[in-house]
Amino acid sequence: NVRHVLKLDRQTQIWNRASLESGGATPAAGDIALASLLLAHGLAMNGGVAHAIESLSQAEIAAAIDGFNYFGLTDASHVFEQRPDDSEDVEERLNMMYRTAVPNDRVLAHAFRVKLVSTPSAFAPIDHGAHV
């Protein structure tokens, strides 16, 4: 058996570290912002915005709002500033607002890539031994 090791690029390693390790052991500001918005995004995509807001602590919601703003996704941050009630109308409105702000994951990936290119020091160094 021949085993192939694929080295991941820095962008992929930082993204994976944010989504799988909450930004890593010693996260920089960009890592924290990315991990926070990805946590909220994952919950919103799986159960809706109201579910995400109800599942996250106040500190996690504040961090997600900061994360969306950090990456210039202010429309998404505004969605998480809302306080849902139990009505389906409000839930659907929040979900629609979020889908408009973040229609797909590529929007998040693009915002991250722009920040990484413009401010690479905002992210902690990667482990050069990381691979798949």
ABEGO torsion letter per residue (X at the ends): XBBBBBBBBAAAAAAAAAAAAGGEABBBAAAAAAAAAAAAAAAAAAAEAAAAAAABBAAAAAAAAAAAAAAGBAAAAAAAABBBBABAAAAAAAAAAAAAABABAAAAAAAAAAAAAABAAABBBBBAABBX
